[in-house]
Every structure is written in C-alpha cells, then in structure tokens.
Amino acid sequence: MHIILLSGGSGKRLWPLSNEVRSKQFLKVLKNPQGESESMVQRVYRQIHEAELSATVTIASSCTQEESLRMQLGDEVNLVLEPERRDTFPAIALACTYLALEKKVTLDEVVVVLPVDVYAELDYFKTLKEMEKVVLSGDAEIALMGIEPTHPSEKFGYILPGVQKSSLVHSVKGFEEKPTITRATHLFEQGAYWNGGVFAFKLGYLVNNKDILPPFQSYSERYATYGLMKKTSFDYEVVSRCNSLAMVSYKGDWKDLGSWNVLTSVLESPSLGNSLIKEDQGNTHVINQLDIPVLALGTKNLVIAASYDGILVADLDHSSTLKEHAESLTKAPRYEEFLWGTSQVVDVPSGSKSRIRRLMISPNSQTKPLVNTQLLLHLVVIQGEGSVEIDSEINKIYKGEVVTISKGVTYSLISETELILLEVPIAD
C-alpha cells in the first residue's frame, strides 16, 4: 500500500496560531502517549506506523510547507511539493505521477489518499487496509471511507450507501454536498455516512486513464505544466465520474479539527502557555504563544488564543465563522519556523516597510543564503556564539557584537550554540 497524505490549508481557521506558512496541522497542541507535545501531522504519521500497514508514505504539499514538514517528520520524509496550490485533483495527480515515474511503483499497486489533519483512533487507519482489499479484489475501482455519523451535521458531505456487500462494505448510491441541518437530519435518519475524504484505487486507474489525466513521459514534465491543470477537487473530477465505487465504513472517534470549538474539545488542558484561568464559569480555553501572561477571569465558553500574529477572543459557538473574518486581518506572518530555527517580527516602525526581527538559530545550524535588499542591515548578537558568512568570507561573532551588511550582499548565519540576534534593517 502507498499512502498519500494531503497537507494543504491556508492557515485561517485556527487564526491567530495558524498562518499561511504554518497551517493548523503543524500546531503542537496535542499530546502523544508519552505526554509530549505533538502536532496533527505528527500524530497521523505516528498512527500510520503504529497501525502496521506495511505502507510507504508520501506527503503532497505546497512548497511553503516543506521546512515545517521536514522539521516535524525528519529529513527522510517523502514529499511531493506543488509549485502552486490548485486543489485536491492536481495535488493527487502530481503525487501519483511521482510514485509511478520516480519511485517506479507498479500500476496494479493500491494508493490510499487521506487528509493529514484527521483526528481519529487507530482503527481508522486499520480501515485503510480494508479499503485496499476491496480494490485488490476487483469489487470496485475506487473505495471510499464512510464515517458512521454520531449526529446530524451540516459541516460534512455525505455518502449514500447502496447494497451491503459485507459487514463493512456497501456499494455507493450517491453523494450529497454539505446539506442544511434539516436535510442533514433526514440523511442521518436514513443511514447516510459522512464522507471522510479518503480514496483508495490502483495507481494505474489514475495515471493510465487518458480520460482523466493526459499521459506524460516524465515527472518533471508533469511538474512543469502543473499550473495548466484544472483547479478542481478529486471528488468532482474523478470520483463523481467513476461507475465502480464501494464504501468501507468506519465507526469510531473521528473529528475534523478545523475550528476552535472542535480543537479545544480534544485538548488535555484548558490552558496552554503562559496563562491562568480563574473563577471559570465553564469551558474556557487559553492558548498563549507569547512571553507575556494571559489571565482569564470569570469567563464562560470562550477561546482566547494569543500569538505574534494577533489575539483572538471568541465565543466557542461562533468560532466556525472565524475564517471569513480572519481574511480581513491577515498580513505577512510575524512568526515563522525553519529547519535552522525561528524568525519573529518584534516591531514594524510606523510608516516603514522594514520589519525588525528576532532570529533564533538552533545549535549547530545554518541559515540558507540570504540577500540584503535594504540600504543597510544591522545584526545585533544578543546571545550565543557562531559565525557570519558574507560573500564566502566567514567571521566569528559573539554576544554584544554588531554586524553591518550592505545592500545586495549575500550572507548566512552559522551557530555553534543557540544563537539569538536582532535584525534591524535601514530602509532606502
């Protein structure tokens, strides 16, 4: 089995902790069995291996997420990076082309595609094996996962099951997009399943199907023409046109952690970071990524989230509408994580386009080569020891030193210990 994990997201639904370069799947707000912090993508990656599926894993993602994925999953993780975001059909097509032409996966092997940010029990991942069996048996060209719903919901699409073929497998009678709550109640009563957004099919079904995907001789050719591919979903472009579908049902814990209301329901503690909740009237959660403290006093049914990108105070029942409001607040991210460390904007002087940043370089790390586009750039060493490489010349730097870099000069920072610097640009 070859698993493709779809890692997308625009970073708006869990604002202000998530942003364009740090989508919700990278937030380390969950706990692993050892009680250590982990993100959604780390949890899913761990569970796939714990389920003993004997599967290879490839992650389809955008270029902006590469460093976050390697930082959280390791340098050896298989990545297929989209040159631009174009929805699930192009992303899956690119990843399947990579498996066929770069990894030389045979066309009769099964590919299973699922989202990287699902929150479910281990049995969810074991259900993937049942989906593989359905496809290998020839009972269906595409197998889907149907989640047995616990309540009517207008937040999910639905699969309408047809003839029951076994205890877990049904034919598929039809689909419904996210319905009204009235319609969702009817679907729930009629035994419809939530559409889990999981697909299983033989690799050849997609890459050898000229009606779906024009053939290419190389992965690089597909990559180079990626921007010409239709920007549409896999459900619409492929699943809706397939006449041989089956649904494998899953019953168990399953959540889409796409809103603060749902995410806070799985957190082990109501308070994360430098925060304090007192005289709580019930169901208040504080997630604070800042150094300054947050105190919630006598609050009820609130989420308070603080990061370098902003502060959110919201009634949990209204948190599902956050994305539409966050759009108007979004600016360039003020906090970013890299393989070498972190970058944090500490000040944006009034009337200036310059951003003063605090850089933390992890021990024995090096930044990528950077080019100064400002008139001057002053680097103030606050803590640690290391070196600065300027136009191929390396010089040691220590606490208290100031390094000045002229416009157009290429430089990189190298740490021996943890190195903290203040980056102060002087604009033209």
Secondary structure, DSSP 8 states (H G I E B T S, - for coil): -EEEEEE---S-TTTTT--SSS-GGG---EE-TTS-EE-HHHHHHHHHHHTT---EEEEEEEGGGHHHHHHHH-TT-EEEEESS---HHHHHHHHHHIIIIIS---TTSEEEEEETTEEE-HHHHHHHHHHHHHHHHTS-SEEEEEE--SS--SSS-EEEEEEE-SSSEEEEEEEE-S--HHHHHHHHHTT-EEEEEEEEEEHHHHHT-TTTS---S-HHHHHHTGGGS----HHHHTGGG-S-EEEEEE-S-EEE--SHHHHHHH-S-SEESSEEEES--S--EEEE-SSS-EEEES--SEEEEEETTEEEEEEGGGGGGHHHHHTTT--S-SEEE-SSEEEEEEE--TT----EEEEEE-TT-B---EE--SSEEEEEEEE--EEEEETTEEEEE-TT-EEEEETT-EEEEEESS-EEEEEEEE--
